[in-house]
Amino acid sequence: MRKSISLFITFIMIFMMVAPSMTFADYDKGLQEAILKAKELFSITEEYDVFNYSVSSNNSETEYSLSWSDSGNKLGGIRITINGDGNVTNYYKYDRNYYDYKPKLAKISKSEAREIAEKFIVKVNSKHADKIQYLENNKVQNVNEINYHLTFSRKENGVLFYNNSIRVVVNNMTGEVNNYYTDWEDTLVFPDVESIINLEEAKEIFKDQIGLKLMYKFKYEDNKMIPYLVFSRVTNNDYIDALTGEVIKIKGNFYFADETAMEFSMNSKSRQSVDISPEEKKAIENMSGILSEEEAESIAREVLKIDDSHERTWISLYNQWRNKEDYTWNMRFADTDDEAKGSISVSIDAKTGELMSFSKYVQGDDSQEVVYDKEGAYDIAESFIREMEAEKYGEVEYVTWNEPVIRPMNEEEKPSQYSFTFARKANEAYVQSDGFTVTVDTKTGNIIRYNLSWFNGELPLTDNIIPMDKVYDSLFNNVGMELKYITEYLNINEKYPYKSNPSNKIVRIVYSIKSDKPSDIDALNGDVLNYNGEVYTEETVSEYTDINDSYAKSQIEVLAQYGISLPGDKFEPTNQITQRDFLYLLAKANNYYIHVPFSEDSQFDDEFYNVLMNQGIIIDGEKSPLSAVSRQDAVKFIIRALNYDEIADIQGIFVVNFKDAEKIAPELKGYVAIAHGLNIISGYDGYFNPSSKLTREQAATIIYNFLNSNS
């Protein structure tokens, strides 16, 4: 075993910096124990003849990072992290073998992989093995994935703590664990559960004090943004303290005296605009009503009082993301001679000249005192909006849903800026992403950031929305609330909370809406909707009620686990399969990521067959969705999916050992020969029966063999 001098020096430096109170002998002994522990657990042989390590210590916790590889670069390597208690916190094994990522069926079942993972956890981390719960995932498997990714969440007092978990990756072909990782905090103290409020009380508190808001959201349909009405949460960080019933707000992101939120999102997707090419820009500029570059620049300078010391360094025309017929001039001004004067980015509506946004970047003066408190800064922001947009100001409401947590570095330091959000409200419903955000510098009183977003299209009326009791019935029955532990940082005096002492972190027991499903409720019928306004459906494995007597029952069920299935609860195994149905099963087997939901209408046929043609599975003139599929045509499609058709098309080189080989179409003999050689098809008493129509159970068997072939 060899240790490089450079790594040894690194170890000495780490030792001197992180733990002056500990002796070198302490670390040397700990390192030796970690090495012996790793070799005992993972049977590391002398073939791994290159060894490296490092040692780190934080808050009196020591970790030894060890890695083995071979000088011949043939075996790959192993990386292991062991803490001072002798528990493995990280394990990663990689090899130099090339993995063939063609679609394959796993040789190890998911339940077997879970058992392997649980035994592995007991072996490497017995201390935590009895405090975890497997997070069940009933989604279909990916036929292109060679690993199972299994997650076990920490469980204390019968309550899950998702912040701490153990993740294990198991190879679905070999059953070998090739990755293991845990994030676990032993110093945390968990509140007892004996005195908590019950779930029904939590639901009432949610309805009364948090609730859902009526909102317009937008979906992309027919190349335009369409508004629709939902009841939605406007923030995801409101929780109900299960001990007190108090509503608390826990921020996932921390903002400090010199930082602020810059966007009013209301849980929306990021704004998107499309850059216009020079040719497109020329055409658009020739349209009536579009401001020229010079006119847009003149407006920006006048509105924001930008003098000649700031040169326009950039300008571009963009298409607005929701108002497709509208455009925005985006430009930047900077003093190229004096960087301290900063720069200004500005957006102007290309038709109306309306100021859409600006950001000022100016080098701050640390010696300057804070003059304005939050109330004073708010007055400045409100006055600016009233002056700039008097009409729109009458349609907005000041909200604090996404207001950043302002945490100074210390008690004496005051925030250098405040950010305020004014949300648009129409027909008593908030409009997603619409409104103003304004950021005020508390030292100068200047507006340093401003953003206006406004949908110009028609918004549907809110006359026919369902009553709130039905809204909450849908939320609680279809999405649900859960009891869980979360953490919160307190008394933070550092810029980065995750580096602070663990004593700054407390654990709370809370009720919250479950996060594994969307929580948008259709305001017209109570359906749960996904991010694009469509009815949310869980991805589940298809189950059929009519396959118990089918010889292909096992194959049909295995394929369904991978989403290679047809809609409905009946498979009709002995019926003839249509070309559309067979090709859909084949396409799903060949490409897990195909994004064409199955349907029986002509629109689906057009879109789906275009996908098949792009993949080379079908060619012009072969489209016949409702026709039955012959055995030889099924083989033809299979071989094309394998990309072996160029070989199969070579005439005169293939031998077909079926008694009825002469009945096979001459141009398909190569296809049949290859499929037979790969065990994708087999004969009946030596006959292939090329023209006979394929049944649905026969189709499932062929698709199953396709995925199990050695191709």
MOSUL-V747108 format. One line per field, one symbol per residue. ss: DSSP state (H for helix, E for strand, - for the rest). phi: phi as a letter, one per 20 degrees, with the letter a starting at -180 (. if undefined). burial: # if it has 16 or more other C-alpha atoms within 10 Angstrom, else .. Layout:
ss: ???
phi: ???
burial: ???
//
This chain:
ss: -E--HHHHHHHHHHHHHH-----HHHHHHHHHHHHHHHHHHH-------EEEEEEEEE--EEEEEEEEE-------EEEEEEE----EEEEEEE---------------HHHHHHHHHHHHHHH----HHHEEE------------EEEEEEEEEE--EEEEEEEEEEEEE-----EEEEEEE---------------HHHHHHHHHHHH--EEEEEEEEE--EEEEEEEEE-----EEEE-----EEE-----EE-----------------EE--HHHHHHHH-------HHHHHHHHHHHH------EEEEEEEEE-------EEEEEEEE----HHH-EEEEEEE-----EEEEEEE------------HHHHHHHHHHHHHHH-HHHH--EEEE------EE---------EEEEEEEEEE--EEEEEEEEEEEEE-----EEEEEEE--------------HHHHHHHHHHHH-EEEEEEEEE-------HHH--HHHEEEEEEEEE------EEE-----EE-----E-----------------HHHHHHHHH--------------E-EHHHHHHHHHHHH-----------HHHHHHHHHHHHH-------------E-EHHHHHHHHHHH---HHHH------------HHH--HHHHHHHHHHHH------E--E-----E-EHHHHHHHHHHHHH---
phi: .ddffffffgffffgfeebfeeegfffffffffffffffffdlfeffeddccbbccbblmddcddcbcbdfeldenacccdcefenefdbbbdccefeeeefgbefedfffffffffffffffebffdfecccfefceffeefeeeceddccefcclmdfcffdbcdcddfeddmefdbbbcdbdfefddffdfdffeffffffffffddmddfbedcceblmbedfbdcebfebddecdffednfecddefdddcfdcbfdbedlmefgfccdfefgffffffffffneffgffffffgfffdleeffdefdabbdceffdefedccedbccbefecfffmbcdcccffdemffeabcddcffdfefefddefffffgfffffffffcgffgfdccfccgdfffecffbfffdgeacdcdcefcclmcfdgmepcccddffedmefdbbbccbfeefdffdfdffffffffgfffeddndbebecdbecleddfdgfeffgffdddddcdbffdecfdedgfdcnfedefdmeffcffcffcdecdfeefdgfffffgffdmebdfndcelfeffeeggfffffffffebgefdcgfbddfffgfffffffffemeccgnefbgeffdffffgfgfffffemdffffffenddddedfdgfefggfdfffffffffemfcbedlndelfefefeffffffffffgfefef
burial: ..........#..##..##.......#..##.###.##.........#.########....#########....##########.########........#####.#.#..##.###.##..##..##.####.....#################..###..#########..########.......##....##....##.##...###.######.....##########.#.######.#.#.###..####.#########................#.....##.#..##.###....#...#.#..########...##########.....###########.########.........#.#....##.###..#.......#..#....#########....#############..###############.#.#########......#..#.....##.##...###.#####.#..#..#.#..#....#..#######..########.######.#..#....####..#....##.############....###..#################............#..##.##..#.##....#.#..##############..##..##......#.#..#..#...#########.#####.....###..#################.#
//
